[in-house]
Amino acid sequence: MENLRSFFVDLHVHIGSTRKGKPVKITASRQLTFENIAKECAYKKGIDVVGIVDSASPFVIEDIEELLESGKMEALRDGGLIYDKKLTIILESEIEVEEENGGHAHHVAIFPYLEDVKKFSNILSRLVKNPNLSTQNTRKRAQEIFNIVDDIGGILFPAHAFTPHKSIYGNCTRRLSNIFTKKAMRKIPAIELGLSADTDIADRIAELENYTFISNSDAHSLSKIGREYNIFLMEQPTYKEVLFTLFRKNGRKVIANYGMDPKLGKYHRT
């Protein structure tokens, strides 16, 4: 078996602003720039892998390209970017969908390479009113977005799946199988729990027995990065290894997810 090690992982962090001060996530702190997130994770929080969910914003893509050109960040052969040889950054996009019943939910798409993110960004620009802003409503069904992401070579997982505000179980359906095809469900590796549920609660749903549960911060400020996090057992901090871990392949797995007790959350039992 390969030399597997533990890594601290937070796969849901927002960008509030670009380096030049252009807004991305309106409700997020303007201190949340791409590079500030990288510095916070690498030098203060001890995060090994961070997923930035606004990477498909054309404004953010400009910041990414500048960091690559400067040499502060490099592309990894197995997917992802490495900042200052310390932190792996996974390029992601949080998308809002609208189901047939009118319910809205958020999902996170993960991509291995910047070119894949650019392809997705170009498609999003035709679906949303302002592609520069975070988590815009695509007015598409989740299955349709899954198909787009899958065709590009990324993966999709439901974000904060149990909160009543814009989540798949909280606002759209009682069963994933009502939303996704069987083929799509086999390709979805994980469920992000959010503040309304923990592993014990999610384990009571039979259709989720084969999914990996993850807890991420959904940070809207620098201080909240890593508030919720996971410990991944994998060989290297790359996109490929993150996928192996989420799919529980080759001995990789999530050792633990650390989130707030749902009883303390404002959405508990709502």
C-alpha positions as CSV (number, residue, x, y, z in Angstrom):
1,M,0.0,0.0,0.0
2,E,1.1,3.5,-0.7
3,N,2.4,5.8,2.0
4,L,-1.0,7.3,3.1
5,R,-1.0,10.4,5.4
6,S,-3.5,12.7,7.1
7,F,-4.4,16.0,5.6
8,F,-6.6,18.8,6.9
9,V,-9.2,19.7,4.2
10,D,-11.8,22.5,3.9
11,L,-13.6,22.2,0.5
12,H,-16.0,25.2,0.7
13,V,-14.5,28.7,1.0
14,H,-15.9,31.8,-0.7
15,I,-14.2,34.8,-2.3
16,G,-15.5,38.2,-1.2
17,S,-13.5,40.4,-3.5
18,T,-10.8,40.3,-6.2
19,R,-7.3,41.6,-5.7
20,K,-8.5,44.9,-7.4
21,G,-11.5,45.2,-5.1
22,K,-14.2,43.9,-7.5
23,P,-17.1,42.2,-5.6
24,V,-17.6,38.4,-6.0
25,K,-19.6,37.1,-3.0
26,I,-21.7,40.1,-1.9
27,T,-22.3,38.7,1.6
28,A,-18.6,37.8,2.2
29,S,-15.8,39.8,3.6
30,R,-13.8,41.9,1.2
31,Q,-10.7,40.5,2.9
32,L,-11.5,37.1,1.3
33,T,-9.4,37.5,-1.8
34,F,-7.9,34.4,-3.5
35,E,-4.4,35.0,-2.2
36,N,-5.5,36.1,1.3
37,I,-7.4,32.7,1.5
38,A,-4.2,30.9,0.5
39,K,-2.1,32.8,3.1
40,E,-4.7,32.2,5.9
41,C,-4.8,28.5,5.2
42,A,-1.1,28.0,4.7
43,Y,0.3,30.1,7.5
44,K,-2.4,30.5,10.1
45,K,-5.0,27.7,10.0
46,G,-2.8,24.7,9.0
47,I,-5.1,23.7,6.2
48,D,-3.4,21.4,3.7
49,V,-6.1,21.5,1.0
50,V,-8.7,24.2,0.4
51,G,-11.5,24.3,-2.1
52,I,-12.4,27.8,-3.4
53,V,-16.0,27.8,-4.6
54,D,-15.9,31.0,-6.7
55,S,-13.1,30.0,-9.0
56,A,-15.4,30.1,-12.1
57,S,-15.9,33.9,-11.8
58,P,-14.1,35.6,-14.7
59,F,-12.8,38.2,-12.1
60,V,-11.3,35.4,-10.0
61,I,-9.9,33.6,-13.0
62,E,-7.9,36.8,-13.7
63,D,-6.5,36.7,-10.1
64,I,-5.6,33.0,-10.5
65,E,-3.8,33.6,-13.8
66,E,-1.8,36.5,-12.2
67,L,-0.7,34.2,-9.4
68,L,0.4,31.5,-11.8
69,E,2.3,34.1,-14.0
70,S,4.1,35.5,-10.9
71,G,5.3,32.0,-9.9
72,K,3.7,32.1,-6.5
73,M,1.4,29.3,-7.6
74,E,1.8,26.3,-9.8
75,A,-0.4,23.8,-11.5
76,L,-0.2,20.2,-10.2
77,R,0.1,17.4,-12.7
78,D,-2.6,15.4,-10.9
79,G,-5.0,18.4,-10.7
80,G,-5.2,21.4,-8.4
81,L,-2.9,24.3,-7.7
82,I,-0.1,24.6,-5.2
83,Y,0.5,28.0,-3.5
84,D,4.0,28.8,-2.2
85,K,4.7,25.0,-2.2
86,K,2.6,24.7,1.0
87,L,-1.1,24.7,0.2
88,T,-3.1,22.8,-2.4
89,I,-6.0,24.7,-3.9
90,I,-8.9,22.9,-5.5
91,L,-10.8,24.9,-8.1
92,E,-14.5,24.8,-7.5
93,S,-17.8,26.5,-8.4
94,E,-20.9,26.7,-6.2
95,I,-24.1,26.8,-8.4
96,E,-27.7,27.4,-7.6
97,V,-30.3,25.2,-9.3
98,E,-34.1,25.4,-9.4
99,E,-36.0,22.1,-9.4
100,E,-39.4,21.4,-10.9
101,N,-41.2,22.0,-7.6
102,G,-39.7,25.5,-7.4
103,G,-37.2,24.5,-4.7
104,H,-33.7,26.0,-4.9
105,A,-30.5,24.2,-3.9
106,H,-26.7,24.8,-4.0
107,H,-24.2,22.3,-5.4
108,V,-20.5,22.4,-5.6
109,A,-18.6,21.5,-8.8
110,I,-15.0,20.5,-8.6
111,F,-12.5,20.6,-11.5
112,P,-8.9,19.4,-11.9
113,Y,-7.5,22.1,-14.0
114,L,-7.9,25.8,-14.8
115,E,-8.8,25.1,-18.4
116,D,-11.8,23.0,-17.2
117,V,-12.9,25.9,-14.9
118,K,-12.7,28.3,-17.9
119,K,-14.9,26.0,-19.9
120,F,-17.5,25.9,-17.1
121,S,-17.2,29.6,-16.7
122,N,-18.1,30.2,-20.3
123,I,-21.1,28.0,-20.1
124,L,-22.2,29.7,-16.8
125,S,-22.0,33.1,-18.5
126,R,-24.9,32.0,-20.8
127,L,-27.0,30.8,-17.9
128,V,-26.8,33.5,-15.2
129,K,-27.3,37.2,-15.1
130,N,-23.8,38.1,-13.8
131,P,-21.2,35.4,-14.0
132,N,-18.7,37.5,-12.0
133,L,-20.8,37.1,-8.9
134,S,-20.9,34.0,-6.6
135,T,-23.6,31.3,-6.6
136,Q,-26.0,32.8,-9.2
137,N,-29.2,31.1,-10.1
138,T,-28.8,29.0,-13.2
139,R,-32.5,28.2,-13.5
140,K,-31.4,24.7,-14.4
141,R,-32.2,21.4,-12.8
142,A,-29.4,19.8,-10.8
143,Q,-29.3,16.9,-13.3
144,E,-28.7,19.4,-16.1
145,I,-25.8,21.0,-14.2
146,F,-24.4,17.5,-13.4
147,N,-24.4,16.7,-17.1
148,I,-22.4,19.8,-17.9
149,V,-19.9,19.3,-15.1
150,D,-19.5,15.6,-16.0
151,D,-18.9,16.4,-19.7
152,I,-16.1,18.8,-18.8
153,G,-14.5,16.2,-16.5
154,G,-15.5,17.5,-13.1
155,I,-17.6,16.1,-10.2
156,L,-20.6,17.5,-8.4
157,F,-21.8,17.2,-4.8
158,P,-24.8,18.7,-2.9
159,A,-23.8,21.7,-0.7
160,H,-25.1,22.0,2.9
161,A,-27.6,19.4,2.0
162,F,-29.9,19.6,5.0
163,T,-30.4,23.3,5.6
164,P,-33.9,24.6,4.7
165,H,-32.4,27.5,2.8
166,K,-31.3,26.5,-0.6
167,S,-30.4,22.8,-0.2
168,I,-31.4,19.6,-1.8
169,Y,-33.1,17.9,1.2
170,G,-34.1,21.1,2.9
171,N,-35.8,22.8,0.0
172,C,-36.2,20.4,-3.0
173,T,-36.8,16.8,-2.4
174,R,-37.0,13.9,0.1
175,R,-34.9,11.6,-2.1
176,L,-31.9,12.2,-4.3
177,S,-33.3,9.7,-6.7
178,N,-36.1,12.2,-7.5
179,I,-33.5,14.7,-8.7
180,F,-30.7,12.6,-10.2
181,T,-30.5,9.6,-12.5
182,K,-29.0,6.3,-11.2
183,K,-25.9,6.9,-13.3
184,A,-25.5,10.4,-11.9
185,M,-25.9,9.2,-8.3
186,R,-23.1,6.7,-8.8
187,K,-20.8,9.5,-9.9
188,I,-21.6,11.8,-7.0
189,P,-19.0,11.0,-4.3
190,A,-20.0,13.0,-1.3
191,I,-22.7,14.9,0.6
192,E,-21.8,18.1,2.4
193,L,-23.6,18.1,5.7
194,G,-23.8,21.8,6.6
195,L,-24.9,23.2,9.9
196,S,-28.2,21.3,10.1
197,A,-26.9,17.8,10.2
198,D,-24.0,15.6,11.3
199,T,-22.9,12.1,10.3
200,D,-25.3,10.5,12.8
201,I,-28.3,12.3,11.3
202,A,-27.3,11.7,7.7
203,D,-26.6,8.0,8.4
204,R,-30.3,7.5,9.0
205,I,-31.2,8.1,5.4
206,A,-30.9,4.8,3.6
207,E,-30.0,6.2,0.1
208,L,-26.9,7.9,1.6
209,E,-25.3,4.7,2.8
210,N,-22.7,4.7,0.1
211,Y,-21.8,8.4,0.2
212,T,-18.9,10.1,2.0
213,F,-20.0,12.8,4.4
214,I,-17.9,16.0,4.6
215,S,-18.1,19.1,6.7
216,N,-16.8,22.3,5.3
217,S,-16.7,25.9,6.6
218,D,-18.6,27.7,3.8
219,A,-16.5,30.5,5.1
220,H,-17.7,34.1,4.4
221,S,-14.7,35.6,6.3
222,L,-11.1,34.7,6.9
223,S,-11.7,33.9,10.5
224,K,-14.3,31.2,9.6
225,I,-12.0,29.2,7.3
226,G,-11.5,25.8,8.9
227,R,-14.3,26.3,11.4
228,E,-15.6,23.0,10.0
229,Y,-13.1,20.7,8.3
230,N,-12.2,17.1,7.4
231,I,-9.2,14.9,7.9
232,F,-8.4,13.0,4.6
233,L,-6.2,9.9,4.5
234,M,-4.5,10.0,1.2
235,E,-1.0,9.9,-0.4
236,Q,-0.6,13.4,-1.8
237,P,-2.6,16.7,-1.6
238,T,-3.8,16.7,-5.3
239,Y,-7.2,16.8,-7.0
240,K,-6.8,13.1,-8.0
241,E,-6.1,12.1,-4.4
242,V,-9.1,14.2,-3.2
243,L,-11.3,12.3,-5.6
244,F,-9.9,8.9,-4.5
245,T,-10.7,9.9,-0.9
246,L,-14.2,11.1,-1.6
247,F,-14.9,7.9,-3.5
248,R,-13.1,5.8,-0.9
249,K,-10.7,4.2,-3.4
250,N,-7.4,2.5,-2.9
251,G,-7.5,2.8,0.9
252,R,-8.2,6.5,0.8
253,K,-10.9,7.8,3.1
254,V,-12.2,10.6,5.3
255,I,-11.0,9.8,8.8
256,A,-13.2,12.4,10.4
257,N,-15.3,15.4,9.7
258,Y,-15.6,18.1,12.3
259,G,-18.6,20.3,12.3
260,M,-20.8,22.3,14.8
261,D,-23.3,20.2,16.8
262,P,-26.6,20.6,14.8
263,K,-28.4,21.2,18.0
264,L,-26.6,24.5,18.2
265,G,-27.6,25.6,14.7
266,K,-30.5,27.8,14.0
267,Y,-31.9,25.3,11.5
268,H,-32.0,22.2,13.8
269,R,-35.4,20.4,13.5
270,T,-36.8,23.0,11.1
